[in-house]
Amino acid sequence: MIDVFGFFERDPFGNSMFLKRIIVMILGVITYSRLRGVNKTQVSGTEHLEGLPRTGVLFLSNHQTYFMDVIALYHIFFSVKWGFRNSVNFPIYLLAPRSRVFYVAASETMKDGGLIPRIFSQAGAILVNRSWRAEGKDVKRAVDTSADDKVGKGLSYGWVVSFPQGTTTPYAPLRKGTAHLIKAHNPIVVPVVINGFRRAFDKKGLRFRKVNTTLTVNFKEPIRFDPEMPVEEIMEILRDRIEQNIPVDKLTWKREV
């Protein structure tokens, strides 16, 4: 009751929510021009976000850069909180951003990438160890069994953004762990399709590759999966909703190679 400003509020991982609000506000100010000045962002489908509960919502998106994808989604979440639909045109939303938002990220990306990734980590990263990739190489190691519990904690407290392909490579297969996560926690799933980020930014999303690029973010209708649905069926639905089925022309090209 006394802590009306949330100075002593902590998220489920023990991080200061007051500090997180300050960090996301500053990052929002710094990155806003990348979405509205240097490039143009077109948003659609935010009407699907209106009325969602404050907790238990999982956003699943295709992946094009390490950081700018998440940053763009954060901007849109903040904007929706202020009542703006399909727009990031009014940065007044940065004065009181939505803070109960998390995103799933590879531990090595956030810890070994220098100062900036470490700062981004404080904006709500749920760190997991990838079992198939390390230091830019394919590996085989034990699955991070704690990842499911971590994401579950994030869902119990707010919204979580995840990239089920686990890589920025287009049309990469979805990881089955995402389907198991859905079956375990039964969140509301919101599919998201992004485009243009790979053309506009480098792989990390920190440097420009091409300016005046149109960035698109499309939120699809939320899904509540039946917990009894088979994993493969969940995967097929998700692959279709985030538009990561390999196009026929690319399949033909692969057969020829």
N, C-alpha and C positions, 0 to 999 in steps of 0.2 A: 504493500500500500504506500509506503514511504518512497520507494524507488520508482517514482512515476516516469522518470526519463530512461529507465532501464540500464542505469550505470552498472549494476551488478548482475544483470541477466546473463545467463550462460546457455549456449546451445547444448544438445545432447553429447557433444564431443568435448565439452568443457571450455569452449572458446567464448570470448567476450562478445556479446551481441552489440554492445555499444561501439566497440572498436570496429566490428564488421560493418556497421552502418556508416561509420566515417570513411572506411576504406572503399566501400562500393560507391559512395557518393563522389569521392575524389576520382576514382577510376572512371566513373560515369562522365564527369566533367572533362577529363583528359581524352576520352575516346569518342565523345559525342560527334566531333567534327569528322571522324572516319566514317560515320554512318550518314551524316546529313550534309557535310560540307564538301569533303573530298569525293565522296561517293553518294549515291542516292539509294535509300532503303525503301522497298515496297513491302508492306506487311498486309497479310490477309488472314482471315479466320479467327481474329481475336474475340469475336462474339462467342466462340466456344470456350473461352477462358472466363467469361462473365458467369458468376454463380458457382464456380468451382469451390469446393471446400478448402479451408486454409491448410489442411494436411492431407497426406495420402494421395498426392497426385504425382505421377511419373511422366515426364516429357521425354520421348524417344525421338532422336533426330539422326539423319545422316550427318556425316562429319567431313569438314573441308579444311579447317585450320585448328591448331591446338587451342587457341584462346579466343579469337575474334568471334567464333560461333557462339560461345557461351556469353561473351560480352553483349552481343546483339540481343540474345534472348533475355538477358537481364534488363536491358533498356526497355524492351517491350513489356516485360512483367511490371516494371516500375510505371510505365505509361498507362497500362491497363488498370493498375491500382488507383490511379488518379482519374479514371473514368474516360480516358481517351481510347478510341477504337481504331485499330489498324493504322497506328501512327506513332512515330517517335519525333514529331515535329515540335513538341513543346517541352523543352528540358526543365521546366519548372518541376517536373516529377522527380528530379534528382534531389530536391529539398527534403523529401521523405520517401526514400526508396523502400521497396518491399525487401525485408531482410531475412525472412524465413525461406530462403532459397538455397539449394545446394547443387553441386554438380559433381559427377564422378570423373576422376582423373587418374592417370597412371602416376604412381609414386615417383618413378624416376624422372618423369617430365617436370614435375613440380619441384623436386628436391635437387636435381642435378642440372637444371637449366639456368642457374644464375639468380640474381636478385629479383628481377621482374617476376618470374614464375613464382617465387616464394611469396611475393606480395599478393599475386593473384590467388595463391593458395589460401590466404586469409579471407578471401571473399566467399568462402563456403565450399572449398574443395573436400570431397570425400575421397581419400587416397586409397587406391587398391594396387596390388601387385599383379601385373599381367603375367599369365602363365605361358603365353605364346610369343612374347616380344620383349626384348631387352637391349638397350643401347643400339637401337636401329637394326637389330638382327633377329631372325627367327630363332626361338629357343623352345625347349620343352622343360618345364619345371612344375612343381606342385601347385595346384590351384589354391588361390588365396581364399581359404574357407571363411575368413572373417569379413570378406567383402559383402556378402549377403546381409549380415548383421548390421554392418555400417550403413548400408543403403536403407535398411529397415528403420534404423534410428532416424535417419534424415526424413523418411516418409512420415514417421510418427510426429515430427515437429513441423513439417512444412512441405514444400515442393522440391522435387529432385529432377535434375536434367541428366540424361545419360545418352551415350552414343553406342548403340548395341553392336556396331561393327568393330569398335575398339581401334580403329585406324582411319586415317584420312584418305585411304585408297578407295576410289569409287567402285561401287558394286562388290565390295568385299563381303564375304559371308557374315551373317549375324552370329554372334556368340550365344550358345545355348543357355549360358548363365542368365541372360536377360529373361528368357522364358521361365526358368526355374524361380527367379526373383518374383516374377508376376504371380506365379502359382503360390508362392510362399506368403506374400504380403497382400495380394489382391488389391492393388492400387487402381485408381482411375488412370488410364493410359491415354496420353494425348500425343498422337503422331505429329511430327514436324518435318517439313521438307525445306531445306535451305539451298540456295544457289548463288553463284557469283563470288563467293568468298575466296575460292581457289584462284580465280582470275585477279582479284583485287589485291590479295595479300600473299606474303610468303607462307611457308608451311606452318610457322608458329603463329602467324596472324599479327606480327608486330611491325613488319615492314611492308611498304607498298610495292606491288608489282605493276599495277595499272590503275590509274586514277579515272574518275568519271565512270565508274562501273556501277551497274544496277545490281544491288543486293536484294534478294527476295527471301522472305520468310513466310511460310504458309502453315498455319495450324489446322490440322484436320479434326474431324469430330471425335470427341473422347470415346474410349472403349472401356467397357468393364468385362473382362474375360471371365469365362466360367473356370473356376479353379480345377475342374475335372478335365478340361480340354487338354489334349495331348500336346507335348512340347513342340513337335514338328508343325502342328497346325497353327499354334501361336506364332511360331517363327515365320510361317508362310504369310500369315495375315500382316505381321509387322513389316516384312520385306516389301509387301505390296503397298502398304500405307505410307512408308517413307520413301517409296519409289526407287528401290534398290534392286529390282529384278533386272538382270542383264538384258539389254535390248537385243532383239533378234540379229541386227546387223553386226553387233559385237560378237555374238555367239558364232555367226558365220565366219567372221574374221579369225576367231580362235581355231575353228576347225581347219581352216585353210593353212594356218601356221603349223 
